Amino acid sequence: MKTLSASSPRSIFQVPHSEVGPTFKVLDEHGVTRDHFDLLRANNGDNDYARRVGRAFVQNGFDSSTDTRIARLLLGKSFVDVCDWVALYSVHFTAKEKKLALKFPWDEDGLQSPEPWQRKKMIKDTHTALFGVEKIGNDPLTVAKWITLHPETGQPKFYYTNNPWHIGQPHTDVATLSPRWHLLRTEIVPGSTSKLPEEQVKLLPAEYQLPSTNEEVTKDLLHFRKTDVRPNYSKWARCCETTIKTEKCSDEYPSIVGYFSEYGLFLNRWHGRHHADVGCGATRKFGTLTS
């Protein structure tokens, strides 16, 4: 997991000097000594001790539940909850949102059940769970906002950053994620390429549906940031929206996300004909609590 830089909105480097003394006083009262700070600075902070302390600050600062502890254990790095959002993007959560995040809706049996498309694998091995975020700061977390958070100068990044074709599309400029849990297949549905749109949908069991573009983008970015693995490296995942007509785009083209290589995450539109690299994404319907 990447840490916040000194330029991050709520970086500790921006703590006023007047707050440093009281903070050290609280730590001193709980047995923290200068020796502990020496350990933190060892190897420029790139050590297991520093990582454990960092996780304690971030993760233990939030309540957990039996559901979320089990889910984190089973899903490992493919699990993104409020503490990950705080560490990666300094997101602020309301008390209501933190309460919602404690109610992970898929039980242990469900996560360890065979997944629909590869029965020898379990859902926990092929899916990514994330808690949805509607805003970062005062800005809605749209796909357009994601692009500003990940400019072309770093990684991960988007392929289209300057004057993209999808300006004016509701699924990129307006849509956000509901503050609830989302469970998506990390890669496209096996066997879903070289099929027509209506044929792809038939591959989805009743408890699944096509993901929104924002869901798919968010899953790809967060999965990469936690694992350094790019989902759908050479494939497109079809999403549930279609384009509207603008100066740069025709209407009724299915939205697709993928080809997530070092060149960036691609957002594109699909003509809807057979294509060897276009499959479909899959997200578990909210409310399907078990296997």
C-alpha positions as CSV (number, residue, x, y, z in Angstrom):
1,M,0.0,0.0,0.0
2,K,1.4,3.4,-0.9
3,T,1.6,6.1,1.7
4,L,0.6,9.7,1.6
5,S,3.2,12.2,0.2
6,A,4.1,15.5,1.8
7,S,1.8,17.2,-0.8
8,S,-1.3,15.2,0.2
9,P,-4.2,17.3,1.5
10,R,-3.9,15.9,5.1
11,S,-0.2,15.1,5.2
12,I,1.4,15.0,8.6
13,F,4.0,17.4,7.2
14,Q,1.3,20.0,7.3
15,V,0.5,19.6,11.0
16,P,1.0,23.0,12.7
17,H,3.9,23.3,15.1
18,S,1.5,24.1,17.9
19,E,0.0,20.6,17.6
20,V,3.4,18.7,17.6
21,G,4.1,19.1,21.3
22,P,0.6,18.0,22.5
23,T,0.8,15.0,20.2
24,F,4.2,13.9,21.5
25,K,2.8,14.3,25.1
26,V,0.0,11.9,24.4
27,L,2.4,9.4,22.9
28,D,4.8,9.8,25.8
29,E,1.9,9.0,28.2
30,H,1.4,5.7,26.4
31,G,5.0,4.6,26.7
32,V,6.4,5.8,23.4
33,T,10.1,6.8,23.7
34,R,12.8,8.3,21.4
35,D,14.0,4.7,20.8
36,H,10.7,4.0,19.0
37,F,11.2,7.0,16.7
38,D,14.8,5.8,15.9
39,L,13.2,2.5,14.8
40,L,10.7,4.3,12.6
41,R,13.5,6.2,10.8
42,A,15.7,3.2,10.3
43,N,16.4,2.6,6.6
44,N,14.4,5.8,5.8
45,G,11.3,4.3,7.3
46,D,11.3,1.4,4.8
47,N,11.1,-1.4,7.4
48,D,8.6,-3.8,8.9
49,Y,8.4,-1.8,12.1
50,A,7.4,1.4,10.3
51,R,4.8,-0.5,8.3
52,R,3.3,-2.1,11.4
53,V,3.1,1.3,13.2
54,G,1.6,2.9,10.1
55,R,-1.1,0.2,9.8
56,A,-1.8,0.5,13.6
57,F,-2.4,4.3,13.1
58,V,-4.6,3.8,10.1
59,Q,-6.5,0.6,10.6
60,N,-6.9,0.6,14.4
61,G,-8.3,4.1,14.2
62,F,-11.5,2.6,12.9
63,D,-14.0,0.2,14.4
64,S,-14.1,-3.3,12.9
65,S,-16.6,-6.0,13.0
66,T,-16.5,-9.8,12.8
67,D,-17.8,-9.5,9.2
68,T,-15.1,-7.2,8.0
69,R,-12.3,-9.0,9.9
70,I,-13.2,-12.3,8.2
71,A,-13.6,-10.6,4.8
72,R,-10.2,-9.0,5.1
73,L,-8.6,-12.3,6.2
74,L,-10.2,-14.2,3.2
75,L,-9.8,-11.5,0.5
76,G,-6.4,-10.2,1.6
77,K,-5.2,-7.3,-0.5
78,S,-8.3,-7.6,-2.6
79,F,-10.3,-6.0,0.2
80,V,-10.6,-2.2,0.4
81,D,-12.3,-0.6,3.4
82,V,-12.4,2.8,5.0
83,C,-8.9,2.6,6.5
84,D,-7.5,1.9,3.0
85,W,-9.3,4.9,1.6
86,V,-7.9,7.1,4.4
87,A,-4.4,5.9,3.8
88,L,-4.5,6.1,0.0
89,Y,-6.7,9.2,-0.6
90,S,-7.3,11.0,2.8
91,V,-11.0,10.3,2.5
92,H,-13.2,11.6,5.3
93,F,-16.1,9.3,6.3
94,T,-19.2,10.3,8.2
95,A,-20.4,8.4,11.2
96,K,-23.2,6.9,9.1
97,E,-20.8,5.7,6.4
98,K,-18.4,4.1,8.9
99,K,-21.4,2.3,10.4
100,L,-22.4,1.0,7.0
101,A,-18.8,-0.1,6.3
102,L,-19.0,-2.5,9.3
103,K,-21.8,-4.5,7.7
104,F,-20.1,-6.6,5.1
105,P,-23.0,-8.3,3.2
106,W,-21.3,-11.5,2.0
107,D,-20.7,-14.1,4.6
108,E,-17.8,-16.5,5.0
109,D,-19.5,-19.4,3.3
110,G,-20.3,-17.2,0.3
111,L,-16.8,-15.9,-0.1
112,Q,-15.5,-19.5,0.1
113,S,-18.0,-20.9,-2.3
114,P,-17.1,-21.9,-5.9
115,E,-17.3,-19.0,-8.3
116,P,-19.8,-19.3,-11.1
117,W,-17.3,-19.4,-14.1
118,Q,-14.4,-21.4,-12.7
119,R,-15.8,-23.9,-10.3
120,K,-12.3,-25.0,-9.0
121,K,-11.8,-21.5,-7.7
122,M,-13.5,-19.7,-4.8
123,I,-15.1,-16.2,-5.0
124,K,-12.4,-14.9,-2.5
125,D,-9.7,-15.9,-5.1
126,T,-11.3,-14.1,-8.1
127,H,-13.1,-11.1,-6.7
128,T,-12.3,-7.7,-5.2
129,A,-14.4,-6.1,-2.5
130,L,-14.4,-2.3,-2.0
131,F,-16.5,0.1,0.0
132,G,-17.9,2.8,-2.3
133,V,-17.0,6.4,-1.9
134,E,-19.2,9.2,-3.2
135,K,-16.8,12.2,-2.6
136,I,-13.2,13.0,-2.0
137,G,-13.2,16.3,-0.2
138,N,-16.0,18.3,-1.6
139,D,-15.8,16.8,-5.1
140,P,-17.9,13.9,-6.3
141,L,-15.7,10.9,-7.0
142,T,-16.6,10.5,-10.7
143,V,-14.3,8.9,-13.3
144,A,-13.4,12.5,-14.4
145,K,-12.3,13.1,-10.8
146,W,-10.2,9.9,-10.8
147,I,-8.3,11.2,-13.8
148,T,-7.3,14.4,-11.9
149,L,-6.2,12.2,-9.0
150,H,-4.0,10.1,-11.2
151,P,-2.3,12.4,-13.8
152,E,-0.1,11.0,-16.6
153,T,3.1,11.9,-14.6
154,G,2.6,8.9,-12.3
155,Q,1.3,5.4,-11.8
156,P,-1.4,4.3,-12.0
157,K,-2.6,6.7,-14.7
158,F,-5.2,7.0,-17.5
159,Y,-4.5,6.7,-21.2
160,Y,-6.8,9.6,-22.0
161,T,-5.9,12.6,-19.8
162,N,-6.0,15.7,-22.0
163,N,-9.2,16.5,-23.8
164,P,-10.6,12.9,-23.6
165,W,-13.3,11.7,-25.9
166,H,-15.7,11.0,-23.0
167,I,-16.2,14.6,-21.9
168,G,-19.9,15.1,-21.3
169,Q,-20.7,11.5,-20.8
170,P,-22.9,11.0,-17.7
171,H,-21.2,7.7,-16.8
172,T,-17.8,9.4,-16.6
173,D,-18.7,13.0,-15.5
174,V,-21.7,12.5,-13.2
175,A,-22.0,8.9,-11.9
176,T,-20.5,8.1,-8.4
177,L,-20.5,5.0,-6.3
178,S,-23.0,4.4,-3.5
179,P,-21.5,4.3,0.0
180,R,-22.0,0.5,0.3
181,W,-19.9,-2.6,-0.3
182,H,-19.3,-3.6,-3.9
183,L,-18.0,-7.1,-4.9
184,L,-16.6,-7.4,-8.4
185,R,-14.9,-10.1,-10.4
186,T,-11.3,-8.8,-10.7
187,E,-10.8,-10.0,-14.3
188,I,-13.4,-10.2,-17.0
189,V,-15.8,-13.2,-17.1
190,P,-14.1,-16.2,-18.6
191,G,-15.4,-17.1,-22.0
192,S,-17.1,-13.7,-22.5
193,T,-15.0,-12.4,-25.4
194,S,-15.9,-12.7,-29.1
195,K,-19.6,-12.5,-28.1
196,L,-22.4,-10.0,-28.8
197,P,-23.7,-7.8,-25.9
198,E,-26.8,-9.9,-25.4
199,E,-24.7,-13.1,-25.4
200,Q,-22.5,-11.7,-22.7
201,V,-25.3,-10.9,-20.4
202,K,-26.5,-14.5,-20.6
203,L,-23.2,-15.6,-18.9
204,L,-24.1,-13.7,-15.7
205,P,-26.0,-15.7,-13.0
206,A,-29.0,-14.1,-11.4
207,E,-27.0,-12.8,-8.5
208,Y,-24.6,-10.8,-10.8
209,Q,-25.0,-7.8,-13.2
210,L,-22.8,-5.7,-15.4
211,P,-20.7,-3.2,-13.3
212,S,-21.0,0.5,-13.8
213,T,-18.0,2.2,-15.4
214,N,-17.1,3.9,-12.1
215,E,-17.2,0.6,-10.3
216,E,-14.9,-1.0,-12.8
217,V,-12.5,1.9,-12.8
218,T,-12.4,2.1,-9.0
219,K,-11.8,-1.6,-8.7
220,D,-9.0,-1.5,-11.2
221,L,-7.2,1.4,-9.6
222,L,-7.6,0.2,-6.0
223,H,-6.6,-3.4,-6.8
224,F,-3.5,-2.1,-8.5
225,R,-2.6,0.2,-5.7
226,K,-2.8,-2.6,-3.1
227,T,-1.3,-5.4,-5.2
228,D,0.7,-3.9,-8.0
229,V,-1.2,-6.1,-10.4
230,R,-3.2,-4.5,-13.2
231,P,-6.6,-6.2,-13.8
232,N,-7.5,-6.9,-17.4
233,Y,-4.0,-6.0,-18.7
234,S,-4.9,-6.8,-22.3
235,K,-8.7,-7.1,-22.2
236,W,-11.7,-4.8,-22.0
237,A,-14.5,-5.2,-19.5
238,R,-17.9,-4.2,-20.7
239,C,-19.9,-2.1,-18.3
240,C,-23.6,-1.4,-18.0
241,E,-23.8,2.1,-19.5
242,T,-24.0,3.2,-23.2
243,T,-22.8,6.5,-24.5
244,I,-24.9,9.5,-25.4
245,K,-24.3,11.6,-28.5
246,T,-21.8,14.4,-28.2
247,E,-19.4,16.2,-30.5
248,K,-16.8,13.6,-29.9
249,C,-18.9,10.4,-29.6
250,S,-21.9,8.7,-31.2
251,D,-24.7,7.3,-29.0
252,E,-25.6,3.8,-27.8
253,Y,-22.1,2.4,-27.7
254,P,-21.5,0.2,-24.7
255,S,-18.9,1.5,-22.2
256,I,-15.8,-0.6,-21.8
257,V,-12.8,-0.3,-19.4
258,G,-9.5,-2.1,-19.5
259,Y,-6.3,-2.6,-21.4
260,F,-4.7,-1.5,-18.1
261,S,-1.1,-1.5,-19.1
262,E,1.8,0.8,-18.2
263,Y,0.4,3.2,-20.7
264,G,-2.6,3.7,-18.5
265,L,-6.1,2.6,-17.9
266,F,-8.3,2.9,-21.0
267,L,-11.9,4.0,-21.1
268,N,-13.4,3.3,-24.5
269,R,-16.7,2.6,-26.3
270,W,-17.5,-0.6,-28.2
271,H,-19.3,-1.0,-31.5
272,G,-21.1,-4.0,-30.1
273,R,-19.8,-6.6,-32.6
274,H,-17.7,-9.7,-32.0
275,H,-14.3,-8.7,-30.6
276,A,-11.6,-11.1,-29.3
277,D,-10.5,-8.6,-26.6
278,V,-13.9,-7.4,-25.3
279,G,-15.5,-9.4,-22.5
280,C,-17.8,-8.4,-19.7
281,G,-17.2,-7.4,-16.2
282,A,-19.4,-8.7,-13.3
283,T,-20.5,-7.2,-10.0
284,R,-22.4,-9.1,-7.3
285,K,-25.9,-7.6,-6.8
286,F,-26.2,-5.9,-3.5
287,G,-28.4,-7.9,-1.2
288,T,-27.3,-11.4,-2.4
289,L,-25.9,-12.1,1.0
290,T,-24.6,-15.6,0.7
291,S,-23.6,-18.1,-2.0
